Amino acid sequence: MEDRAVTHAQPLAWLNEGVLAQHAAQFRAYLEERRYAPQTRQIYLCCIAHFAHWMAGTGFSAMEIDEAAINRFLGEHLPRCACPRPVRRDHRDNRSALTLFLKVLRAGGQTALSDEADHISQELCRFDHFMTQAKGLAASTRRRRVRLVGRFLTERFGSTSKL
């Protein structure tokens, strides 16, 4: 990962030397390809670095990342976080970054699908990928369409996943 994406040495070390080291560059490339603003990319990468640091302390591996792990980090760790500065402690930023990171991992087949990531969620990921690659749709358009199709599929077939 490039030093310019994360400007602080500690989060950079957590990313480059931590359990998510091999996934950090992929996530950065994903953000750049979708033209996220440089400041947003930096915030999201710092959030992922903080998550990697927490994972190292709890013994999680990248294959174990799922909604439950993210919720545990957000609900249990962030409110009592005593990690050394600089870390991102904003719940909204962390949730956004981690949700997107999990999506990238799942799209690349780099994490196990949890019980919550049922067939409908998998299909929605493929649909989003199609809209990006084949149609070149903007992120806001894709999110809106995925949400609408997700609601329809959930009402029609049921689901345990959170859409």
DSSP file (Angstrom, degrees, kcal/mol; ACC not computed):
  #  RESIDUE AA STRUCTURE BP1 BP2  ACC     N-H-->O    O-->H-N    N-H-->O    O-->H-N    TCO  KAPPA ALPHA  PHI   PSI    X-CA   Y-CA   Z-CA
    1    1 A M              0   0    0      0, 0.0     2,-0.1     0, 0.0    24,-0.1   0.000 360.0 360.0 360.0 144.1    0.0    0.0    0.0
    2    2 A E    >>  -     0   0    0      1,-0.1     3,-0.9    23,-0.1     4,-0.7  -0.453 360.0-132.4 -76.0 144.9    1.2    3.5   -0.8
    3    3 A D  T 34 S+     0   0    0      1,-0.2     3,-0.2     2,-0.2    -1,-0.1   0.759 102.6  65.8 -66.2 -24.8    2.3    5.7    2.0
    4    4 A R  T 34 S+     0   0    0      1,-0.2    -1,-0.2     3,-0.0     3,-0.2   0.747  93.1  60.2 -72.7 -21.2    0.3    8.6    0.6
    5    5 A A  T <4 S+     0   0    0     -3,-0.9     2,-0.5     1,-0.3    -1,-0.2   0.889 116.5  28.7 -74.2 -39.0   -3.0    6.8    1.2
    6    6 A V  S  < S-     0   0    0     -4,-0.7    -1,-0.3    -3,-0.2     6,-0.0  -0.975  71.2-170.7-122.5 115.2   -2.5    6.6    5.0
    7    7 A T        +     0   0    0     -2,-0.5     2,-0.3    -3,-0.2    -1,-0.1   0.683  60.5  81.0 -85.2 -18.1   -0.4    9.4    6.3
    8    8 A H  S  > S-     0   0    0      1,-0.1     4,-1.6    78,-0.1     5,-0.1  -0.718  72.5-139.1 -94.0 139.6    0.1    8.2    9.8
    9    9 A A  H  > S+     0   0    0     -2,-0.3     4,-2.4     1,-0.2     5,-0.2   0.874  96.5  55.5 -64.3 -40.3    2.8    5.6   10.6
   10   10 A Q  H  > S+     0   0    0      2,-0.2     4,-2.3     1,-0.2     5,-0.2   0.958 110.5  41.5 -65.7 -52.2    0.8    3.6   13.1
   11   11 A P  H  > S+     0   0    0      0, 0.0     4,-2.0     0, 0.0    -1,-0.2   0.880 114.1  55.3 -60.9 -34.4   -2.3    2.8   10.9
   12   12 A L  H  X S+     0   0    0     -4,-1.6     4,-2.8     1,-0.2     5,-0.2   0.916 108.6  47.1 -62.2 -43.2    0.1    2.2    8.0
   13   13 A A  H  X S+     0   0    0     -4,-2.4     4,-2.4     2,-0.2     5,-0.3   0.897 109.1  54.2 -65.3 -40.7    2.0   -0.4   10.0
   14   14 A W  H  X S+     0   0    0     -4,-2.3     4,-0.9     1,-0.2     6,-0.4   0.885 114.7  41.7 -61.2 -37.4   -1.3   -2.0   11.1
   15   15 A L  H  < S+     0   0    0     -4,-2.0     9,-0.2    -5,-0.2    -2,-0.2   0.936 118.9  42.2 -74.3 -47.0   -2.3   -2.4    7.5
   16   16 A N  H  < S+     0   0    0     -4,-2.8    -2,-0.2     1,-0.2    -3,-0.2   0.777 128.9  27.4 -73.9 -26.8    1.1   -3.5    6.1
   17   17 A E  H  < S+     0   0    0     -4,-2.4    -1,-0.2    -5,-0.2    -3,-0.2   0.442 105.9  90.0-114.4  -2.8    2.0   -5.9    8.8
   18   18 A G  S >< S-     0   0    0     -4,-0.9     3,-1.6    -5,-0.3     4,-0.2  -0.115  93.7 -85.6 -92.5-172.9   -1.4   -7.0   10.1
   19   19 A V  T 3  S+     0   0    0     33,-0.4    43,-0.3     1,-0.3     3,-0.2   0.646 126.1  50.3 -68.6 -15.7   -3.9   -9.7    9.3
   20   20 A L  T >> S+     0   0    0     -6,-0.4     4,-1.6     1,-0.1     3,-1.2   0.224  74.1 114.1-106.0  14.5   -5.4   -7.7    6.5
   21   21 A A  H <> S+     0   0    0     -3,-1.6     4,-0.7     1,-0.3     3,-0.3   0.882  76.8  48.7 -54.6 -44.8   -2.2   -6.8    4.8
   22   22 A Q  H 34 S+     0   0    0     -4,-0.2     4,-0.4     1,-0.2    -1,-0.3   0.693 115.3  45.4 -72.8 -16.1   -2.9   -8.7    1.6
   23   23 A H  H <> S+     0   0    0     -3,-1.2     4,-2.3    -8,-0.1    -1,-0.2   0.643  93.9  76.8 -98.9 -17.4   -6.4   -7.2    1.3
   24   24 A A  H  X S+     0   0    0     -4,-1.6     4,-2.6    -3,-0.3     5,-0.2   0.908  95.0  48.0 -63.5 -44.0   -5.5   -3.5    2.0
   25   25 A A  H  X S+     0   0    0     -4,-0.7     4,-2.5     1,-0.2    -1,-0.2   0.892 111.5  51.3 -64.8 -38.8   -4.1   -2.9   -1.5
   26   26 A Q  H  > S+     0   0    0     -4,-0.4     4,-2.2     2,-0.2    -1,-0.2   0.913 111.2  47.7 -63.3 -42.5   -7.1   -4.5   -3.1
   27   27 A F  H  X S+     0   0    0     -4,-2.3     4,-2.3     2,-0.2    -2,-0.2   0.913 111.1  50.7 -65.3 -42.9   -9.5   -2.3   -1.1
   28   28 A R  H  X S+     0   0    0     -4,-2.6     4,-2.4     1,-0.2    -2,-0.2   0.919 111.0  48.8 -60.0 -44.0   -7.5    0.8   -1.9
   29   29 A A  H  X S+     0   0    0     -4,-2.5     4,-2.9     1,-0.2    -1,-0.2   0.897 108.8  53.9 -63.0 -40.0   -7.6   -0.1   -5.6
   30   30 A Y  H  X S+     0   0    0     -4,-2.2     4,-1.6     1,-0.2    -2,-0.2   0.923 110.3  46.6 -58.8 -45.9  -11.4   -0.6   -5.3
   31   31 A L  H  <>S+     0   0    0     -4,-2.3     5,-2.5     1,-0.2    -2,-0.2   0.900 113.9  47.7 -65.2 -40.8  -11.8    2.8   -3.8
   32   32 A E  H ><5S+     0   0    0     -4,-2.4     3,-1.6     1,-0.2    -2,-0.2   0.911 108.5  54.0 -67.2 -42.4   -9.7    4.4   -6.5
   33   33 A E  H 3<5S+     0   0    0     -4,-2.9    -1,-0.2     1,-0.3    -2,-0.2   0.853 110.5  47.2 -59.8 -35.0  -11.4    2.7   -9.3
   34   34 A R  T 3<5S-     0   0    0     -4,-1.6    -1,-0.3    -5,-0.2    -2,-0.2   0.282 115.4-119.2 -92.9  10.5  -14.8    4.0   -8.1
   35   35 A R  T < 5 +     0   0    0     -3,-1.6    -3,-0.2     1,-0.2     2,-0.1   0.826  43.5 177.7  58.3  41.0  -13.3    7.5   -7.7
   36   36 A Y      < -     0   0    0     -5,-2.5    -1,-0.2    -6,-0.1     5,-0.0  -0.476  42.3 -94.4 -65.6 146.0  -13.8    7.9   -4.0
   37   37 A A     >  -     0   0    0     -2,-0.1     4,-2.7     1,-0.1     3,-0.2  -0.294  32.1-115.8 -61.2 146.6  -12.4   11.3   -2.9
   38   38 A P  H  > S+     0   0    0      0, 0.0     4,-2.3     0, 0.0     5,-0.2   0.875 116.5  51.1 -53.8 -40.5   -8.9   11.1   -1.6
   39   39 A Q  H  > S+     0   0    0      2,-0.2     4,-2.5     1,-0.2     5,-0.1   0.899 110.3  48.9 -65.5 -39.6  -10.0   12.2    1.9
   40   40 A T  H  > S+     0   0    0     -3,-0.2     4,-2.9     2,-0.2     5,-0.2   0.910 110.0  51.8 -65.5 -41.9  -12.7    9.5    2.0
   41   41 A R  H  X S+     0   0    0     -4,-2.7     4,-2.5     1,-0.2    -2,-0.2   0.922 110.9  48.2 -59.8 -43.0  -10.1    6.9    0.9
   42   42 A Q  H  X S+     0   0    0     -4,-2.3     4,-2.3    -5,-0.2    -2,-0.2   0.931 112.4  48.1 -64.2 -44.9   -7.8    7.9    3.7
   43   43 A I  H  X S+     0   0    0     -4,-2.5     4,-2.1     2,-0.2    -2,-0.2   0.942 113.4  47.3 -60.0 -48.7  -10.6    7.8    6.3
   44   44 A Y  H  X S+     0   0    0     -4,-2.9     4,-2.3     1,-0.2    -1,-0.2   0.896 112.1  49.6 -63.2 -40.9  -11.8    4.3    5.1
   45   45 A L  H  X S+     0   0    0     -4,-2.5     4,-2.3    -5,-0.2    -1,-0.2   0.876 109.9  51.2 -66.9 -36.2   -8.2    2.9    5.1
   46   46 A C  H  X S+     0   0    0     -4,-2.3     4,-2.2     2,-0.2    42,-0.3   0.877 109.5  51.0 -65.6 -37.0   -7.6    4.3    8.6
   47   47 A C  H  X S+     0   0    0     -4,-2.1     4,-2.3     2,-0.2    -2,-0.2   0.914 110.8  48.0 -64.4 -42.9  -10.8    2.6    9.7
   48   48 A I  H  X S+     0   0    0     -4,-2.3     4,-2.5     2,-0.2    -2,-0.2   0.880 109.9  53.3 -65.8 -37.6   -9.7   -0.7    8.1
   49   49 A A  H  X S+     0   0    0     -4,-2.3     4,-2.2     2,-0.2    -2,-0.2   0.920 109.2  48.4 -62.6 -43.5   -6.3   -0.3    9.8
   50   50 A H  H  X S+     0   0    0     -4,-2.2     4,-2.3     1,-0.2    -2,-0.2   0.915 111.7  49.8 -61.6 -43.7   -8.0    0.1   13.2
   51   51 A F  H  X S+     0   0    0     -4,-2.3     4,-2.8     1,-0.2    -2,-0.2   0.896 109.1  52.2 -61.7 -41.1  -10.1   -2.9   12.5
   52   52 A A  H  X S+     0   0    0     -4,-2.5     4,-2.2     2,-0.2   -33,-0.4   0.895 108.9  50.6 -62.6 -40.6   -7.0   -4.9   11.6
   53   53 A H  H  X S+     0   0    0     -4,-2.2     4,-1.4     2,-0.2    -2,-0.2   0.925 112.1  46.6 -63.0 -44.8   -5.3   -3.9   14.9
   54   54 A W  H  X S+     0   0    0     -4,-2.3     4,-1.4     1,-0.2    -2,-0.2   0.907 110.1  53.9 -63.4 -42.2   -8.4   -5.0   16.8
   55   55 A M  H  X>S+     0   0    0     -4,-2.8     4,-1.7     1,-0.2     5,-1.4   0.898 104.5  54.8 -59.7 -41.5   -8.5   -8.3   14.9
   56   56 A A  H  <5S+     0   0    0     -4,-2.2    -1,-0.2     1,-0.2    -2,-0.2   0.876 109.2  48.4 -60.8 -37.3   -4.9   -9.0   15.8
   57   57 A G  H  <5S+     0   0    0     -4,-1.4    -1,-0.2     1,-0.2    -2,-0.2   0.760 116.4  41.7 -74.3 -25.4   -5.8   -8.6   19.4
   58   58 A T  H  <5S-     0   0    0     -4,-1.4    -2,-0.2    -3,-0.3    -1,-0.2   0.560 109.5-117.0 -99.6 -10.2   -8.8  -10.9   19.3
   59   59 A G  T  <5 +     0   0    0     -4,-1.7    -3,-0.2     1,-0.2     2,-0.1   0.613  58.5 153.4  86.5  11.7   -7.3  -13.6   17.0
   60   60 A F      < -     0   0    0     -5,-1.4     2,-0.3    -6,-0.2    -1,-0.2  -0.440  30.3-150.2 -71.5 147.1   -9.7  -13.1   14.1
   61   61 A S    >   -     0   0    0     -2,-0.1     3,-1.5     1,-0.1     4,-0.3  -0.731  30.1-105.3-108.8 167.2   -8.5  -14.0   10.6
   62   62 A A  G >  S+     0   0    0    -43,-0.3     3,-1.4     1,-0.3    50,-0.1   0.847 119.8  60.1 -60.8 -33.5   -9.6  -12.4    7.4
   63   63 A M  G 3  S+     0   0    0      1,-0.3    49,-1.4    48,-0.2    -1,-0.3   0.681 100.5  57.0 -68.0 -16.4  -11.8  -15.5    6.6
   64   64 A E  G <  S+     0   0    0     -3,-1.5     2,-0.4    47,-0.1    -1,-0.3   0.424  75.7 119.3 -94.9   0.4  -13.8  -14.9    9.8
   65   65 A I    <   +     0   0    0     -3,-1.4     2,-0.3    -4,-0.3    49,-0.1  -0.534  35.3 133.5 -70.9 124.5  -14.8  -11.3    8.9
   66   66 A D  S  > S-     0   0    0     -2,-0.4     4,-2.3    47,-0.1     5,-0.2  -0.876  72.2 -76.3-153.2-175.3  -18.6  -11.1    8.7
   67   67 A E  H  > S+     0   0    0     -2,-0.3     4,-2.9     1,-0.2     5,-0.2   0.866 127.3  55.2 -60.3 -36.6  -21.4   -8.9    9.9
   68   68 A A  H  > S+     0   0    0      2,-0.2     4,-2.2     1,-0.2    -1,-0.2   0.912 108.4  47.3 -64.9 -42.2  -21.1  -10.3   13.5
   69   69 A A  H  > S+     0   0    0     -5,-0.2     4,-2.4     2,-0.2    -1,-0.2   0.912 113.8  48.1 -64.9 -42.0  -17.4   -9.5   13.7
   70   70 A I  H  X S+     0   0    0     -4,-2.3     4,-2.8     1,-0.2     5,-0.2   0.928 111.9  49.1 -63.9 -44.6  -18.0   -6.0   12.4
   71   71 A N  H  X S+     0   0    0     -4,-2.9     4,-3.0     1,-0.2     5,-0.3   0.871 110.1  52.0 -63.6 -36.2  -20.9   -5.5   14.8
   72   72 A R  H  X>S+     0   0    0     -4,-2.2     4,-2.7     2,-0.2     5,-1.3   0.927 111.3  46.9 -64.8 -44.4  -18.7   -6.7   17.7
   73   73 A F  I  X>S+     0   0    0     -4,-2.4     5,-2.4     3,-0.2     4,-0.5   0.940 118.5  41.0 -60.3 -47.8  -16.0   -4.2   16.7
   74   74 A L  I  <5S+     0   0    0     -4,-2.8    -2,-0.2     3,-0.2    -1,-0.2   0.889 124.2  36.1 -69.5 -40.2  -18.5   -1.3   16.4
   75   75 A G  I  <5S+     0   0    0     -4,-3.0    -3,-0.2    -5,-0.2    -2,-0.2   0.831 131.0  23.0 -86.5 -34.1  -20.6   -2.2   19.5
   76   76 A E  I  <5S+     0   0    0     -4,-2.7     4,-0.5    -5,-0.3    -3,-0.2   0.847 127.9  35.2-101.7 -43.3  -18.0   -3.5   21.9
   77   77 A H  I ><<S+     0   0    0     -5,-1.3     3,-1.0    -4,-0.5     4,-0.4   0.961 110.7  53.9 -81.4 -52.2  -14.7   -2.1   20.9
   78   78 A L  G > <S+     0   0    0     -5,-2.4     3,-1.2     1,-0.3    -3,-0.1   0.872 104.4  53.7 -56.3 -43.6  -15.3    1.4   19.6
   79   79 A P  G 3  S+     0   0    0      0, 0.0    -1,-0.3     0, 0.0    -2,-0.1   0.825 123.6  29.2 -62.5 -27.3  -17.3    2.8   22.6
   80   80 A R  G <  S+     0   0    0     -3,-1.0    -2,-0.2    -4,-0.5    -3,-0.1   0.143  87.1 154.4-114.6  18.4  -14.4    1.8   24.9
   81   81 A C    <   +     0   0    0     -3,-1.2    -3,-0.1    -4,-0.4    -4,-0.0  -0.225  15.3 167.6 -57.9 126.8  -11.5    2.1   22.5
   82   82 A A        +     0   0    0      2,-0.0    -1,-0.1     3,-0.0     3,-0.1   0.038  27.8 141.0-123.7  22.2   -8.2    2.8   24.1
   83   83 A C        -     0   0    0      1,-0.1     4,-0.1   -33,-0.0   -33,-0.0  -0.311  62.0 -92.2 -65.0 149.5   -6.1    2.2   21.0
   84   84 A P        -     0   0    0      0, 0.0    -1,-0.1     0, 0.0    -2,-0.0  -0.302  63.9 -63.3 -65.1 147.1   -3.1    4.6   20.5
   85   85 A R  S    S+     0   0    0      1,-0.2   -75,-0.1    -3,-0.1     3,-0.1  -0.345 106.4  50.6 -65.7 152.3   -3.7    7.6   18.4
   86   86 A P  S    S+     0   0    0      0, 0.0     2,-0.3     0, 0.0    -1,-0.2   0.440  74.1 131.7 -93.5 130.1   -4.4    8.2   15.6
   87   87 A V        -     0   0    0     -4,-0.1     2,-0.6   -77,-0.0   -40,-0.1  -0.957  56.1-116.2-131.2 155.4   -7.4    6.0   15.1
   88   88 A R        +     0   0    0     -2,-0.3   -38,-0.0   -42,-0.3    -3,-0.0  -0.822  32.4 171.7 -90.4 122.0  -10.9    6.7   13.7
   89   89 A R        +     0   0    0     -2,-0.6     2,-0.5   -10,-0.0    -1,-0.1   0.359  36.2 121.1-110.6   2.7  -13.5    6.3   16.4
   90   90 A D     >  -     0   0    0      1,-0.2     4,-2.3     2,-0.0     5,-0.2  -0.563  54.4-150.8 -72.2 120.5  -16.4    7.7   14.4
   91   91 A H  H  > S+     0   0    0     -2,-0.5     4,-2.8     1,-0.2     5,-0.2   0.903  93.0  50.8 -59.7 -45.3  -19.1    5.0   14.3
   92   92 A R  H  > S+     0   0    0      2,-0.2     4,-2.4     1,-0.2    -1,-0.2   0.924 111.4  46.7 -63.4 -45.9  -20.5    6.1   11.0
   93   93 A D  H  > S+     0   0    0      1,-0.2     4,-2.6     2,-0.2     5,-0.2   0.923 114.7  47.5 -61.4 -44.4  -17.1    6.2    9.2
   94   94 A N  H  X S+     0   0    0     -4,-2.3     4,-2.8     2,-0.2     5,-0.3   0.916 111.8  49.2 -65.1 -43.5  -16.2    2.8   10.6
   95   95 A R  H  X S+     0   0    0     -4,-2.8     4,-2.5    -5,-0.2     5,-0.3   0.936 113.3  47.1 -61.7 -45.7  -19.5    1.2    9.7
   96   96 A S  H  X S+     0   0    0     -4,-2.4     4,-2.1    -5,-0.2    -2,-0.2   0.939 115.4  44.9 -61.2 -48.0  -19.3    2.5    6.1
   97   97 A A  H  X S+     0   0    0     -4,-2.6     4,-2.5    -5,-0.2    -2,-0.2   0.919 116.1  45.5 -64.0 -44.7  -15.7    1.5    5.6
   98   98 A L  H  X S+     0   0    0     -4,-2.8     4,-2.6     2,-0.2    -1,-0.2   0.874 111.3  51.7 -71.2 -37.2  -16.1   -2.0    7.1
   99   99 A T  H  X S+     0   0    0     -4,-2.5     4,-1.9    -5,-0.3    -1,-0.2   0.927 114.2  44.2 -63.3 -44.2  -19.4   -2.7    5.2
  100  100 A L  H  X S+     0   0    0     -4,-2.1     4,-2.2    -5,-0.3    -2,-0.2   0.895 112.2  52.8 -66.7 -40.3  -17.7   -1.8    2.0
  101  101 A F  H  X S+     0   0    0     -4,-2.5     4,-2.5     1,-0.2    -2,-0.2   0.913 109.0  49.5 -61.6 -43.6  -14.5   -3.8    2.9
  102  102 A L  H  X S+     0   0    0     -4,-2.6     4,-2.7     1,-0.2    -1,-0.2   0.894 109.0  53.0 -62.9 -39.6  -16.6   -6.9    3.6
  103  103 A K  H  X S+     0   0    0     -4,-1.9     4,-2.5     2,-0.2    -1,-0.2   0.913 109.8  48.1 -60.7 -43.3  -18.4   -6.4    0.3
  104  104 A V  H  X S+     0   0    0     -4,-2.2     4,-1.6     2,-0.2    -2,-0.2   0.914 112.2  49.2 -64.9 -43.3  -15.0   -6.3   -1.5
  105  105 A L  H  <>S+     0   0    0     -4,-2.5     5,-3.1     1,-0.2     6,-0.4   0.922 113.5  46.1 -62.0 -44.2  -13.8   -9.4    0.3
  106  106 A R  H ><5S+     0   0    0     -4,-2.7     3,-1.4     1,-0.2    -2,-0.2   0.897 108.7  54.7 -67.8 -39.7  -16.9  -11.3   -0.5
  107  107 A A  H 3<5S+     0   0    0     -4,-2.5    -1,-0.2     1,-0.3    -2,-0.2   0.843 111.9  45.8 -62.3 -32.1  -16.9  -10.3   -4.2
  108  108 A G  T 3<5S-     0   0    0     -4,-1.6    -1,-0.3    -5,-0.2    -2,-0.2   0.398 113.6-119.0 -90.1   2.9  -13.3  -11.6   -4.4
  109  109 A G  T < 5S+     0   0    0     -3,-1.4    -3,-0.2    -4,-0.2    -2,-0.1   0.794  74.7 130.5  66.8  28.3  -14.2  -14.8   -2.6
  110  110 A Q      < +     0   0    0     -5,-3.1     2,-0.3    -6,-0.2    -4,-0.2   0.285  60.9  43.8-101.6  10.1  -11.7  -13.9    0.2
  111  111 A T  S    S-     0   0    0     -6,-0.4   -48,-0.2    -5,-0.1     2,-0.1  -0.990  88.9-100.8-147.6 153.2  -14.0  -14.5    3.1
  112  112 A A        -     0   0    0    -49,-1.4     2,-0.5    -2,-0.3    -2,-0.1  -0.466  39.7-115.3 -71.4 144.8  -16.4  -17.1    4.2
  113  113 A L        -     0   0    0     -2,-0.1    -1,-0.1   -47,-0.1   -47,-0.1  -0.707  32.2-139.7 -81.5 128.0  -20.0  -16.2    3.7
  114  114 A S    >   -     0   0    0     -2,-0.5     3,-0.9   -49,-0.1    -1,-0.1  -0.224  28.8 -97.8 -78.9 174.0  -21.8  -16.0    7.0
  115  115 A D  T 3  S+     0   0    0      1,-0.3    45,-0.2    45,-0.0    -1,-0.1   0.836 126.0  57.6 -59.5 -31.8  -25.3  -17.3    7.6
  116  116 A E  T 3  S+     0   0    0      1,-0.2     2,-1.6    44,-0.1    -1,-0.3   0.753  91.4  72.4 -72.2 -23.3  -26.5  -13.7    7.1
  117  117 A A  S <  S+     0   0    0     -3,-0.9    -1,-0.2    44,-0.1    -4,-0.0  -0.558  75.8 164.8 -91.6  72.4  -25.0  -13.6    3.6
  118  118 A D     >  -     0   0    0     -2,-1.6     4,-2.2    -3,-0.1     5,-0.2   0.058  55.9 -75.6 -79.0-169.4  -27.6  -15.9    2.1
  119  119 A H  H  > S+     0   0    0      1,-0.2     4,-2.5     2,-0.2     5,-0.2   0.853 129.9  54.8 -60.8 -37.2  -28.4  -16.5   -1.5
  120  120 A I  H  > S+     0   0    0      2,-0.2     4,-2.4     1,-0.2    -1,-0.2   0.934 108.9  47.8 -64.0 -45.0  -30.2  -13.2   -1.9
  121  121 A S  H  > S+     0   0    0      2,-0.2     4,-2.1     1,-0.2    -2,-0.2   0.896 111.6  50.9 -62.3 -40.0  -27.2  -11.3   -0.6
  122  122 A Q  H  X S+     0   0    0     -4,-2.2     4,-2.1     1,-0.2    -1,-0.2   0.923 110.9  48.3 -62.9 -43.3  -24.9  -13.2   -2.9
  123  123 A E  H  X S+     0   0    0     -4,-2.5     4,-2.5     1,-0.2    -2,-0.2   0.884 109.0  53.2 -65.2 -37.8  -27.1  -12.5   -5.9
  124  124 A L  H  X S+     0   0    0     -4,-2.4     4,-2.5     2,-0.2    -1,-0.2   0.873 107.4  52.0 -65.1 -37.0  -27.3   -8.8   -5.0
  125  125 A C  H  X S+     0   0    0     -4,-2.1     4,-2.4     2,-0.2    -2,-0.2   0.922 111.2  47.0 -63.6 -43.1  -23.5   -8.7   -4.9
  126  126 A R  H  X S+     0   0    0     -4,-2.1     4,-2.4     2,-0.2    -2,-0.2   0.893 111.8  51.4 -65.1 -38.9  -23.4  -10.2   -8.4
  127  127 A F  H  X S+     0   0    0     -4,-2.5     4,-2.5     2,-0.2    -2,-0.2   0.916 110.5  48.1 -63.0 -44.5  -26.0   -7.7   -9.6
  128  128 A D  H  X S+     0   0    0     -4,-2.5     4,-1.8     2,-0.2    -2,-0.2   0.908 111.1  50.7 -63.2 -42.3  -24.0   -4.8   -8.2
  129  129 A H  H  X S+     0   0    0     -4,-2.4     4,-3.0     2,-0.2     5,-0.3   0.913 110.3  50.1 -61.4 -43.3  -20.8   -6.1   -9.9
  130  130 A F  H  X>S+     0   0    0     -4,-2.4     4,-2.3     1,-0.2     5,-1.2   0.925 109.2  50.7 -60.7 -45.8  -22.7   -6.5  -13.2
  131  131 A M  H  <5S+     0   0    0     -4,-2.5     6,-2.2     3,-0.2     5,-0.5   0.839 115.5  44.1 -63.6 -31.4  -24.0   -2.9  -12.9
  132  132 A T  H  X5S+     0   0    0     -4,-1.8     4,-0.6     4,-0.2    -2,-0.2   0.958 123.4  31.8 -75.3 -52.9  -20.5   -1.7  -12.3
  133  133 A Q  H  <5S+     0   0    0     -4,-3.0    -3,-0.2    -5,-0.2    -2,-0.2   0.930 130.3  29.2 -75.9 -48.0  -18.6   -3.7  -14.9
  134  134 A A  T  <5S+     0   0    0     -4,-2.3    -3,-0.2    -5,-0.3    -1,-0.1   0.840 134.1  26.0 -85.7 -34.4  -21.1   -4.0  -17.7
  135  135 A K  T  4<S-     0   0    0     -5,-1.2    -3,-0.2    -4,-0.1    -4,-0.1   0.661  86.2-139.6-106.9 -19.7  -23.2   -0.9  -17.4
  136  136 A G     <  +     0   0    0     -4,-0.6    -4,-0.2    -5,-0.5    -3,-0.1   0.828  37.1 174.8  65.3  32.4  -20.8    1.5  -15.7
  137  137 A L        -     0   0    0     -6,-2.2    -1,-0.2     1,-0.1    -2,-0.1  -0.365  34.3-101.2 -74.8 151.9  -23.5    2.9  -13.4
  138  138 A A     >  -     0   0    0      1,-0.1     4,-2.5    -2,-0.1     5,-0.2  -0.289  31.0-112.3 -67.8 155.3  -22.7    5.4  -10.6
  139  139 A A  H  > S+     0   0    0      1,-0.2     4,-2.7     2,-0.2     5,-0.2   0.881 116.5  51.8 -58.5 -41.8  -22.5    4.2   -7.0
  140  140 A S  H  > S+     0   0    0      2,-0.2     4,-2.0     1,-0.2    -1,-0.2   0.891 110.8  48.1 -65.8 -38.2  -25.6    6.0   -5.9
  141  141 A T  H  > S+     0   0    0      2,-0.2     4,-2.4     1,-0.2    -2,-0.2   0.918 112.8  48.5 -66.1 -43.6  -27.7    4.5   -8.8
  142  142 A R  H  X S+     0   0    0     -4,-2.5     4,-3.0     2,-0.2     5,-0.3   0.922 110.3  50.9 -63.5 -44.4  -26.3    1.0   -8.0
  143  143 A R  H  X S+     0   0    0     -4,-2.7     4,-2.4     1,-0.2    -1,-0.2   0.924 111.3  48.4 -59.4 -44.0  -27.1    1.4   -4.3
  144  144 A R  H  X S+     0   0    0     -4,-2.0     4,-2.2     1,-0.2    -1,-0.2   0.925 114.5  44.9 -63.2 -45.1  -30.7    2.5   -5.0
  145  145 A R  H  X S+     0   0    0     -4,-2.4     4,-2.8     2,-0.2     5,-0.3   0.897 112.5  50.9 -67.4 -40.7  -31.3   -0.4   -7.5
  146  146 A V  H  X S+     0   0    0     -4,-3.0     4,-2.6     1,-0.2    -1,-0.2   0.911 111.0  49.8 -62.5 -41.3  -29.7   -3.0   -5.2
  147  147 A R  H  X S+     0   0    0     -4,-2.4     4,-2.3    -5,-0.3    -2,-0.2   0.924 113.1  45.8 -63.3 -44.4  -31.9   -1.8   -2.3
  148  148 A L  H  X S+     0   0    0     -4,-2.2     4,-2.2     2,-0.2    -2,-0.2   0.940 116.2  43.8 -65.4 -47.3  -35.0   -2.0   -4.5
  149  149 A V  H  X S+     0   0    0     -4,-2.8     4,-2.8     1,-0.2     5,-0.2   0.890 112.6  54.6 -64.9 -38.0  -34.3   -5.4   -5.9
  150  150 A G  H  X S+     0   0    0     -4,-2.6     4,-2.4    -5,-0.3    -2,-0.2   0.911 108.0  48.1 -61.8 -43.1  -33.2   -6.6   -2.4
  151  151 A R  H  X S+     0   0    0     -4,-2.3     4,-2.6     2,-0.2     5,-0.2   0.925 112.4  49.5 -62.8 -43.7  -36.5   -5.6   -0.9
  152  152 A F  H  X S+     0   0    0     -4,-2.2     4,-2.4     1,-0.2    -2,-0.2   0.950 113.5  45.0 -60.5 -49.3  -38.4   -7.3   -3.7
  153  153 A L  H  X>S+     0   0    0     -4,-2.8     4,-3.3     1,-0.2     5,-0.6   0.878 113.0  51.1 -64.2 -38.1  -36.5  -10.5   -3.4
  154  154 A T  H  X5S+     0   0    0     -4,-2.4     4,-2.1    -5,-0.2    -1,-0.2   0.923 112.4  45.6 -66.0 -43.7  -36.8  -10.5    0.4
  155  155 A E  H  <5S+     0   0    0     -4,-2.6    -2,-0.2    -5,-0.2    -1,-0.2   0.884 120.1  41.5 -64.8 -37.5  -40.5  -10.0    0.3
  156  156 A R  H  <5S+     0   0    0     -4,-2.4    -2,-0.2    -5,-0.2    -1,-0.2   0.903 135.9  11.9 -77.9 -42.5  -40.9  -12.7   -2.4
  157  157 A F  H  <5S-     0   0    0     -4,-3.3    -3,-0.2    -5,-0.2    -2,-0.2   0.543  99.1-124.8-117.2  -9.9  -38.5  -15.3   -1.0
  158  158 A G     << -     0   0    0     -4,-2.1     2,-0.3    -5,-0.6   -38,-0.1   0.173  25.8-158.8  78.1 156.8  -37.6  -14.2    2.5
  159  159 A S        -     0   0    0     -5,-0.1    -1,-0.1     1,-0.1   -43,-0.1  -0.971  28.0-148.2-167.2 152.0  -34.1  -13.7    3.9
  160  160 A T  S    S+     0   0    0     -2,-0.3     2,-0.1   -45,-0.2   -44,-0.1   0.466  73.0  99.4-101.0  -4.8  -32.2  -13.5    7.1
  161  161 A S  S    S-     0   0    0    -46,-0.1     2,-0.6     1,-0.1   -44,-0.1  -0.455  77.6-117.3 -85.5 156.4  -29.8  -10.9    5.8
  162  162 A K              0   0    0      1,-0.1    -1,-0.1    -2,-0.1    -2,-0.1  -0.817 360.0 360.0 -90.8 118.7  -29.9   -7.2    6.5
  163  163 A L              0   0    0     -2,-0.6    -1,-0.1   -13,-0.0   -12,-0.1   0.417 360.0 360.0 -98.3 360.0  -30.4   -5.4    3.2
